[in-house]
């Protein structure tokens, strides 16, 4: 059995036939909703792009945090008119394949932090992260400080591709994602490696309770 979960990137056709259709009626009346053939090609592009980086990224995030995924299989659902979120793991179709890799990495870090084999799934992590990073941040900023610290390490130390980090930050600025920007600022000001070490120690402490 592999040490890491199987990542299954798939066309979320049921979601597409239901939620995506309703969203398309709201936002895309003058455009054509992605059909089966288009989606098949898009999913293949995403699968190919991810395969190039998969082992390095999964190995990197697990080693950095000292954690293992609880699940053996993680399904990644691709559907039009969606952004990206981690549980269930859904990603939209507008990202280019290379950028999709970074989005999927982001969501998988969320998943590893919240659903790992070291602590119960129901563990309330937010109060612990407030103690580590301060209470003067929004909820969204707090939950992204751990994600961005790990992602920065992956960009710089695992993949050795700092241009991906800069692209990620630039995208948040372009979309005026204030909570994400604040998270990046915290990570840049407080040393991502120290943040990750604090996270490792906090999970060890939680596991010993």
C-alpha positions in Angstrom: 0.0 0.0 0.0 1.3 3.5 -0.9 2.3 5.8 2.0 0.2 8.5 0.4 -3.4 8.7 -0.7 -4.4 8.1 -4.3 -5.5 11.4 -5.7 -8.4 10.8 -8.2 -9.1 13.8 -10.3 -12.5 13.4 -12.0 -15.3 15.1 -13.8 -18.0 15.8 -11.2 -20.7 15.1 -13.7 -23.5 14.9 -11.1 -22.5 18.2 -9.6 -22.1 19.6 -13.2 -25.6 18.4 -14.1 -27.2 20.0 -11.1 -25.4 22.8 -9.3 -23.3 24.0 -12.3 -26.4 24.3 -14.4 -28.1 26.5 -11.9 -24.9 28.6 -11.5 -24.6 28.9 -15.3 -28.2 30.2 -15.5 -27.2 33.0 -13.1 -23.8 33.9 -14.4 -23.3 32.5 -17.9 -26.5 32.8 -19.9 -24.6 34.1 -23.0 -22.0 31.3 -22.9 -22.1 27.6 -23.4 -21.8 25.3 -20.4 -18.9 22.9 -20.6 -20.1 19.6 -22.2 -18.8 16.0 -21.7 -16.1 16.2 -24.3 -14.7 19.5 -23.1 -14.7 18.2 -19.5 -13.0 15.0 -20.5 -10.2 17.0 -22.1 -9.9 19.4 -19.2 -9.7 16.6 -16.6 -7.0 14.9 -18.6 -5.0 18.1 -18.7 -5.3 18.5 -15.0 -4.3 14.8 -14.3 -1.2 15.1 -16.5 -0.1 18.4 -14.9 -0.6 16.9 -11.4 1.3 13.7 -12.1 4.5 15.6 -12.8 4.5 17.0 -9.2 2.4 14.6 -7.2 5.1 12.5 -5.4 7.2 15.5 -4.5 4.3 17.6 -3.2 2.6 14.8 -1.2 5.9 13.7 0.3 6.9 17.3 1.0 3.8 18.3 2.9 3.7 15.1 5.0 7.4 15.4 5.9 7.1 19.1 6.7 4.3 18.6 9.2 5.1 15.1 10.4 1.6 14.1 9.5 -0.1 11.4 7.3 -3.4 11.6 5.5 -6.2 9.6 7.2 -7.8 8.7 3.9 -6.3 6.3 1.4 -8.2 7.9 -1.5 -9.0 11.5 -2.0 -11.4 12.4 -4.8 -10.9 15.8 -6.5 -14.1 16.9 -8.2 -13.9 19.2 -11.2 -17.0 21.2 -12.1 -17.8 24.5 -13.9 -18.6 27.7 -11.9 -16.9 26.6 -8.7 -13.9 28.2 -7.0 -12.0 25.7 -4.8 -12.5 24.2 -1.4 -11.1 21.2 0.5 -14.0 19.2 2.0 -15.4 17.9 -0.3 -12.5 18.8 -2.6 -14.0 20.7 -5.5 -12.1 22.8 -8.0 -13.5 24.8 -11.0 -12.4 24.6 -14.6 -10.9 28.0 -15.4 -7.4 27.5 -14.0 -4.7 26.6 -16.5 -3.2 23.1 -15.8 0.0 24.5 -14.3 -1.9 26.7 -11.9 -4.3 23.9 -11.1 -1.3 22.1 -9.5 -0.9 25.0 -7.0 -4.6 25.1 -6.3 -4.8 21.4 -5.6 -1.7 21.6 -3.4 -3.4 24.4 -1.4 -6.5 22.3 -0.8 -4.6 19.2 0.0 -2.7 21.0 2.7 -6.0 22.1 4.2 -7.1 18.4 4.1 -3.9 17.2 5.7 -4.1 19.7 8.5 -7.7 18.9 9.4 -8.0 15.1 8.5 -4.8 13.3 9.5 -4.0 10.1 11.3 -2.5 11.9 14.4 -5.6 13.5 15.9 -9.4 12.9 15.9 -11.2 14.4 12.9 -13.4 16.4 15.3 -10.5 18.2 16.9 -11.1 21.9 17.1 -8.0 23.4 15.6 -9.0 27.1 15.4 -8.5 27.9 19.1 -5.0 26.3 19.0 -4.1 28.3 15.9 -5.3 31.5 17.6 -2.9 30.8 20.4 0.0 30.2 18.0 -0.7 33.1 15.6 -2.7 35.6 17.6 -6.4 36.5 18.0 -6.3 39.7 16.1 -6.8 38.0 12.7 -9.9 37.0 10.8 -11.0 33.4 10.7 -9.9 33.1 7.1 -6.5 34.6 7.8 -5.9 32.3 10.8 -6.7 29.1 8.9 -4.6 30.1 6.0 -1.4 30.9 8.0 -0.6 27.2 8.4 -1.6 26.5 4.7 0.6 29.3 3.3 3.6 28.5 5.6 3.6 24.9 4.3 2.9 26.0 0.7 5.8 28.5 0.8 8.1 25.7 1.9 6.8 23.5 -0.9 7.4 26.3 -3.5 10.9 27.2 -2.3 12.4 24.1 -0.6 10.6 21.1 -2.3 10.0 22.3 -5.9 12.6 25.0 -6.0 10.2 27.2 -8.1 9.9 30.6 -6.4 8.0 31.9 -9.4 5.0 29.9 -8.3 5.0 31.6 -5.0 5.1 35.0 -6.6 2.3 34.0 -8.9 0.2 32.8 -6.0 0.7 36.1 -4.1 0.1 38.2 -7.2 -3.2 36.4 -7.9 -4.5 37.1 -4.4 -3.6 40.8 -4.8 -5.4 40.9 -8.2 -8.5 39.4 -6.7 -8.3 41.7 -3.6 -8.3 38.6 -1.3 -7.5 40.7 1.8 -7.6 37.7 4.3 -5.2 35.7 2.1 -2.9 38.7 1.6 -2.8 39.2 5.4 -2.0 35.5 5.8 0.9 35.8 3.4 2.2 38.9 5.2 2.2 37.1 8.5 4.1 34.1 7.0 6.6 36.4 5.4 7.1 38.4 8.6 7.4 35.4 11.0 9.5 32.9 9.1 7.6 30.0 7.5 10.0 27.4 8.9 9.4 28.6 12.4 5.7 28.5 11.8 5.9 24.9 10.5 8.0 23.9 13.5 5.3 25.3 15.8 2.7 23.4 13.9 4.6 20.1 14.2 4.9 20.6 17.9 1.3 21.5 18.3 0.1 18.3 16.6 2.5 16.2 18.8 0.9 17.9 21.8 -2.6 17.3 20.6 -1.9 13.7 19.8 -0.6 13.1 23.3 -3.8 14.4 24.9 
